Amino acid sequence: MGYSGTLSPTAQRAELLDFAGALVAVVLLVLVLTGQPGPLRMLLTLAFTFFVPGRAIVTNWPRMARWSGVGMSMVFSLAVLTLLATIFLWAHLWHPVVLFQAEAVLSLAGLTVGVVRRRKAM
């Protein structure tokens, strides 16, 4: 069964959250790669830290999304980013910009997979 062209309100909300997460990740990646400092970069960093990696997980875990798409995204984001930072520190591989770039690319991949899976299921 393929995508019929109409999404349920729940799926529309999920796609909006995925799009918002992807937008934050892409804009922040561009700002980091071009070396642009400023308040926008700080705000996007907060949004990324508290939302994007967790959203990439929750969008691919439908049962978890039913509990709270935004709340669980925040929990998973903080947990995953803390775990990765701890591992990189223990391994003496601390390169925060490289770590962020990897997290952003993986998050974008996860968000893309989530959108494709959701549309394929419709």
ROVEXDO-620929 format. One record per residue (C-alpha): residue number from 1; x, y, z. Coordinates in nm, 2 decimals. Last residue first. Example, Ala and Ser with C-alpha at 12.3 -4.5 7.8 and 13.67 -1.06 7.14 Angstrom:
! residues 2
@nr:2; c1:1.37; c2:-0.11; c3:0.71 .
@nr:1; c1:1.23; c2:-0.45; c3:0.78 .
//
This chain:
! residues 122
@nr:122; c1:-0.04; c2:0.56; c3:0.43 .
@nr:121; c1:0.24; c2:0.33; c3:0.55 .
@nr:120; c1:0.48; c2:0.45; c3:0.27 .
@nr:119; c1:0.42; c2:0.81; c3:0.38 .
@nr:118; c1:0.51; c2:0.73; c3:0.73 .
@nr:117; c1:0.82; c2:0.53; c3:0.63 .
@nr:116; c1:0.94; c2:0.81; c3:0.40 .
@nr:115; c1:0.89; c2:1.07; c3:0.67 .
@nr:114; c1:1.07; c2:0.87; c3:0.93 .
@nr:113; c1:1.36; c2:0.78; c3:0.70 .
@nr:112; c1:1.41; c2:1.15; c3:0.63 .
@nr:111; c1:1.40; c2:1.24; c3:1.00 .
@nr:110; c1:1.66; c2:0.97; c3:1.07 .
@nr:109; c1:1.89; c2:1.09; c3:0.79 .
@nr:108; c1:1.86; c2:1.45; c3:0.92 .
@nr:107; c1:1.95; c2:1.33; c3:1.27 .
@nr:106; c1:2.25; c2:1.14; c3:1.14 .
@nr:105; c1:2.37; c2:1.45; c3:0.95 .
@nr:104; c1:2.31; c2:1.67; c3:1.26 .
@nr:103; c1:2.48; c2:1.43; c3:1.50 .
@nr:102; c1:2.78; c2:1.40; c3:1.27 .
@nr:101; c1:2.81; c2:1.77; c3:1.24 .
@nr:100; c1:2.77; c2:1.82; c3:1.61 .
@nr:99; c1:3.05; c2:1.57; c3:1.69 .
@nr:98; c1:3.28; c2:1.74; c3:1.44 .
@nr:97; c1:3.21; c2:2.08; c3:1.60 .
@nr:96; c1:3.26; c2:1.94; c3:1.95 .
@nr:95; c1:3.59; c2:1.77; c3:1.89 .
@nr:94; c1:3.67; c2:1.57; c3:2.20 .
@nr:93; c1:3.83; c2:1.24; c3:2.10 .
@nr:92; c1:3.99; c2:1.16; c3:2.44 .
@nr:91; c1:3.79; c2:0.83; c3:2.45 .
@nr:90; c1:3.63; c2:0.94; c3:2.78 .
@nr:89; c1:3.53; c2:1.27; c3:2.63 .
@nr:88; c1:3.39; c2:1.11; c3:2.31 .
@nr:87; c1:3.18; c2:0.87; c3:2.52 .
@nr:86; c1:3.05; c2:1.14; c3:2.75 .
@nr:85; c1:2.96; c2:1.36; c3:2.46 .
@nr:84; c1:2.77; c2:1.07; c3:2.29 .
@nr:83; c1:2.58; c2:0.99; c3:2.61 .
@nr:82; c1:2.49; c2:1.35; c3:2.68 .
@nr:81; c1:2.37; c2:1.40; c3:2.32 .
@nr:80; c1:2.17; c2:1.08; c3:2.33 .
@nr:79; c1:2.00; c2:1.15; c3:2.67 .
@nr:78; c1:1.93; c2:1.52; c3:2.60 .
@nr:77; c1:1.77; c2:1.43; c3:2.26 .
@nr:76; c1:1.59; c2:1.13; c3:2.39 .
@nr:75; c1:1.41; c2:1.33; c3:2.67 .
@nr:74; c1:1.34; c2:1.62; c3:2.44 .
@nr:73; c1:1.19; c2:1.40; c3:2.17 .
@nr:72; c1:0.99; c2:1.22; c3:2.43 .
@nr:71; c1:0.82; c2:1.55; c3:2.52 .
@nr:70; c1:0.76; c2:1.66; c3:2.16 .
@nr:69; c1:0.60; c2:1.34; c3:2.03 .
@nr:68; c1:0.42; c2:1.25; c3:2.35 .
@nr:67; c1:0.29; c2:0.91; c3:2.42 .
@nr:66; c1:0.18; c2:0.83; c3:2.07 .
@nr:65; c1:0.53; c2:0.91; c3:1.94 .
@nr:64; c1:0.68; c2:0.62; c3:2.15 .
@nr:63; c1:0.46; c2:0.37; c3:1.98 .
@nr:62; c1:0.55; c2:0.52; c3:1.64 .
@nr:61; c1:0.93; c2:0.47; c3:1.68 .
@nr:60; c1:1.09; c2:0.62; c3:1.37 .
@nr:59; c1:0.96; c2:0.97; c3:1.44 .
@nr:58; c1:1.07; c2:0.93; c3:1.80 .
@nr:57; c1:1.44; c2:0.87; c3:1.71 .
@nr:56; c1:1.48; c2:1.16; c3:1.47 .
@nr:55; c1:1.28; c2:1.37; c3:1.71 .
@nr:54; c1:1.53; c2:1.29; c3:1.98 .
@nr:53; c1:1.82; c2:1.41; c3:1.76 .
@nr:52; c1:1.63; c2:1.73; c3:1.68 .
@nr:51; c1:1.47; c2:1.85; c3:2.00 .
@nr:50; c1:1.65; c2:1.98; c3:2.31 .
@nr:49; c1:2.00; c2:2.02; c3:2.16 .
@nr:48; c1:1.88; c2:2.14; c3:1.82 .
@nr:47; c1:1.65; c2:2.40; c3:1.97 .
@nr:46; c1:1.93; c2:2.52; c3:2.20 .
@nr:45; c1:2.18; c2:2.53; c3:1.91 .
@nr:44; c1:1.92; c2:2.72; c3:1.70 .
@nr:43; c1:1.90; c2:2.98; c3:1.97 .
@nr:42; c1:2.27; c2:3.01; c3:2.00 .
@nr:41; c1:2.31; c2:3.04; c3:1.62 .
@nr:40; c1:2.05; c2:3.31; c3:1.60 .
@nr:39; c1:2.21; c2:3.50; c3:1.88 .
@nr:38; c1:2.54; c2:3.53; c3:1.70 .
@nr:37; c1:2.83; c2:3.36; c3:1.53 .
@nr:36; c1:2.86; c2:3.27; c3:1.16 .
@nr:35; c1:3.15; c2:3.03; c3:1.10 .
@nr:34; c1:3.03; c2:2.92; c3:0.75 .
@nr:33; c1:3.01; c2:2.56; c3:0.85 .
@nr:32; c1:2.84; c2:2.64; c3:1.18 .
@nr:31; c1:2.58; c2:2.86; c3:1.03 .
@nr:30; c1:2.51; c2:2.61; c3:0.75 .
@nr:29; c1:2.48; c2:2.33; c3:1.00 .
@nr:28; c1:2.25; c2:2.54; c3:1.21 .
@nr:27; c1:2.02; c2:2.61; c3:0.92 .
@nr:26; c1:2.01; c2:2.24; c3:0.82 .
@nr:25; c1:1.95; c2:2.11; c3:1.17 .
@nr:24; c1:1.68; c2:2.36; c3:1.25 .
@nr:23; c1:1.50; c2:2.30; c3:0.92 .
@nr:22; c1:1.52; c2:1.92; c3:0.97 .
@nr:21; c1:1.36; c2:1.96; c3:1.32 .
@nr:20; c1:1.09; c2:2.18; c3:1.19 .
@nr:19; c1:1.02; c2:1.94; c3:0.90 .
@nr:18; c1:1.00; c2:1.65; c3:1.14 .
@nr:17; c1:0.76; c2:1.84; c3:1.37 .
@nr:16; c1:0.54; c2:1.93; c3:1.07 .
@nr:15; c1:0.55; c2:1.57; c3:0.95 .
@nr:14; c1:0.44; c2:1.45; c3:1.29 .
@nr:13; c1:0.15; c2:1.70; c3:1.29 .
@nr:12; c1:0.04; c2:1.59; c3:0.95 .
@nr:11; c1:0.06; c2:1.23; c3:1.06 .
@nr:10; c1:-0.16; c2:1.30; c3:1.35 .
@nr:9; c1:-0.40; c2:1.50; c3:1.13 .
@nr:8; c1:-0.42; c2:1.20; c3:0.89 .
@nr:7; c1:-0.23; c2:1.23; c3:0.57 .
@nr:6; c1:-0.39; c2:1.24; c3:0.23 .
@nr:5; c1:-0.19; c2:1.17; c3:-0.09 .
@nr:4; c1:-0.26; c2:0.80; c3:-0.10 .
@nr:3; c1:0.10; c2:0.69; c3:-0.02 .
@nr:2; c1:0.15; c2:0.33; c3:-0.11 .
@nr:1; c1:0.00; c2:0.00; c3:0.00 .
//
